[in-house]
Amino acid sequence: MLEEQIKSAIRDIPDFPQPGIVFKDITPILKNQALCSAIVEEFADRLSGLHIDVVAGVESRGFLFGMMLANRLNVPFVPIRKQGKLPFKTVAESYKLEYGQATIEVHEDAFSRGSRVLLHDDLLATGGTVVAASKLIEKLGGVVAGYAFVVSLTFLQGGGRLTRFSDEIVSLVEYD
């Protein structure tokens, strides 16, 4: 089963990026091309009934499967990056992290008004980053079509923060 393959590839890194946090490291998945392809296909299958115009990936691990998924769905990919990393005119949103504060940006011409945007990130924790990304989508006149995560830490209840934007939330692996 795909969920078991993903879980067996993920490694736990205790006390990263600060004491008390167990970081779920997805980089070992990237060594397995067949598993990466299976992940993209599973996302495509689960999202098949959803109208998606654009896939947006949140820096930086959201770029990994986000770009592959956009390519698989034959739609454009939009990077949502940390402040100061995009070269053109941007729209920004600041938010609190579990362990600090950050600002993310997207190019102001990333997609057309009314576009249905699928937001992808590798992991959903408390939802702060993805809520900020959702607000960016709305600032540009887009609609959040749904969300796709490789991993969801359901015990942190981040999914509940996303339903005001879309209740289409796909997570391939959940940790309760």
N, C-alpha and C positions, 0 to 999 in steps of 0.2 A: 504494500500500500504506500502511496506517495507520502502521506503524512509521516509514516514511520521512517521512510528514507530521509526525509528532510530533518526530522528530529535527531536521527542518528548522525547526521553530518554536522549539525550545529554544535558548537562548543561553548560551554559556559566559561566566562572569564570573571572570577570573583573580584569584587572591590574595584571595578572599572566602570566609569571614569572617576568614581570616588568610593570611599568605604561604604559598604552596605548594599551596593548595587551589584547584581549579577548580570553582566552584559551577555546577551545572546549573539554570538559571533557567527554570521552567515558566510564568512569568506571561505570556509572549507567546502561549501556547496559549489563554489565557482571552479573548483578543481575537477568537477564531474560534469562534463558536457552533456551526457545523457540525462542527468538529473536536472540541469538547467533547462534543457529542452522540454522535459516533462512538466516542469513548473510553468513554463510559458504556455504550454498546451492546456494545462489544467485551468489556468487563468482564462484563456480564450474560451474554453468550454463553459466555465461557470458564468462568463460575462456575455455569452452568445445572444441572449435576448435583450441586451441593453444597447440602446443607441449611443455610440461614442464617436465624437468628432475628433478628439485630441486626447492623448495620454500625457499627463504631467507627472514628472518624477521629482521627488524631494531630495535635495543634496544630502549625502552623496550616494548612499547605497540605494536610494530610489531610482538612480540612473541605471543601475545594472539590469534589473529585469524590466524597468519601465520602458527603456529604449527597445529591448527585444520584443516586449508585448506590443508596443506601438507598431513596430515593423510587422509583427504577426497579424495585427488587426488592420494593417494597411492605412494607418492614420498618422498624422504628425506627432512628434514628441516635443514636449516643452520642458526645459529644465527650470526648476525653482531652486535658486541658489542662496547661499549666505550673502549678506550684505557686502557690496563692493566687488563681487566676483563677475558680474555681467557687464559687458562693454557698452551696451546701448542704454537708452532711457528706460528707467524701471519704475515699478510701483512696489512699495515696501509694506511690510507688516511686521510689527514687533510682538513678541510673546514670551511667556515664562516657560522655561524648561523644568524638568524634575530637579535639575541641579544648576540653575542659573537663568540667564535671559539671552535672547537672540533676536535677530532680525533677518527675515528672508525677503527675497525680491524675485520678480519676474519681469521680463521685457514687456513694455507697455503694448507692443504689437504682437504678442505671443500667439494670439488667436483672435478670431472675429467675435464680435458681440453675439450672444445667443448660442455660442458653441457649447456643446455638452462635453465636459471634461472629466475623464477618469483620473483620479489622483492615486498615485502609487508610491508606496514607501516599503522598505524591507520589513519594518516592524512597527506595530501600533502599541504604544505604552499608555501614557496618560492622555494622548491625543493633542497636546499643545501645538506641536509642529504642524500637524495635519489640519487643525482648526485654523491656524494662521494661513496655511496654504489655501484652504477653502475660502477664506475671506479675500485673499488675493484674486482668486478666480472670480468671485462676485464683484470685486472692484473693477475688473476689466469687462464686466457685463456677461460673463460666462455663467454656466449652470453646472454645479457638481453633479455629474451623472452617477457617480459611485466611487467606491474605494477598493483598492486591491492591496493586500498585505501578504507577505510570505508568512510572517509570524504575528500573532496577537497575544499580548499579555492580558488576558481577560480579567484577571484579578485586579488590575488597575482601572478597569471600567472606562477606558478611553473611547470605546465604541459608542457609549451613551452620549458623548459630546459631539459626535458626528451626525447623529440622526436629524438634527435641525437643518443640515445641508442635504443629506441623502440617506436613506435607510438601506441602500444597496451597498453592503459591506461584505467583501470576500476576504477571508483569511484562510490560508492553506493549513496552518498549524496554530493551535491554541494551547496556551499554558494557563491553567486555572490557578 
